């Protein structure tokens, strides 16, 4: 893929973040998500790609834009790509004025990103130093011990990130029994997966059940960072089971990072909406200006870029 595509992906996530951050703490999840989708989709028209959404806002009958299967860009372009988007990962965090809400996108050549149904997935992930030391089929204790060994840490110094959900009560008990630390998060498991590599030891491991689409996007980011990810689809009801069957999911398979994101040409971009573990949220300034902080990752170069931008919002509106 054209390496210049990366900076343009940041423009896409910046647009979604700038639009949705206006709703910080207002409890308006639907409105914030709608504006993020609108802004992200509008910015795609400026990209020189021939793309198809493989992970988006839902199926064609569920979402007016960024739906699974939607074709984006110029169909005559040479860059034929899969697109995985989440205009807001952490809608509840944004609605409640909490941390770690981001806008994210991952892009890879056609056929390289798994078209994952919008169902639950049991996940485990870690950073590059513990790559190869996790196994979702092993016990919580074994995984924590193995990661601690890989990181040369005491188990009591290992921090596991877990979504704060009733379904994780048993998981939390098992983690506590090992003596490891727990960081409970309310929302946004894409960012916490990335944090296993970029939080400088604050997060070492993620465990638990969350959305499968978010799992694939997190895997794309971790692949760029040299990290590790495994997932097993875990549909919660008959509707999710039917959706999995329709999309060819293997319920017995452990989907490793190479199954979720194939090849060695991947781009990932994220922009902070609210302040988080390693990305600052949108801040609005006088004279109708705003600041954003974004993360841009590229494989195979392994480049990690943090991009701080100042936006003149009046000029952006004039350009549209």
Secondary structure, 3 states (H helix, E strand, C coil): CCCCHHHHHHHHHHHHHHHHHHHCCCCCHHHHHHHHHHHHHHHHCCCCCEEEEEECCCCCCCCCCCCCCCEEECCCCCCEEEEEEEEEECHHHHHHCCCCCEEEEEEEECCCECCCCCCEEEEEEECHHHCCCCCCCCCHHHHHHHHHHHHCCCHHHCEEEEECCHHHHHHHHHHHHHCCEEEEECCCHHHHHHHHHHCCCCCCEEEEEEEHHHHHHHHHHHHHHCCEEEEEECCCCHHHHHHHHHCCCCCCCCEEHHHHECCCCEEEEEEECCCCCCCCCCEEECCCEEEEEEEEEEECCCEEEEEEEEEEHHHHHHHC
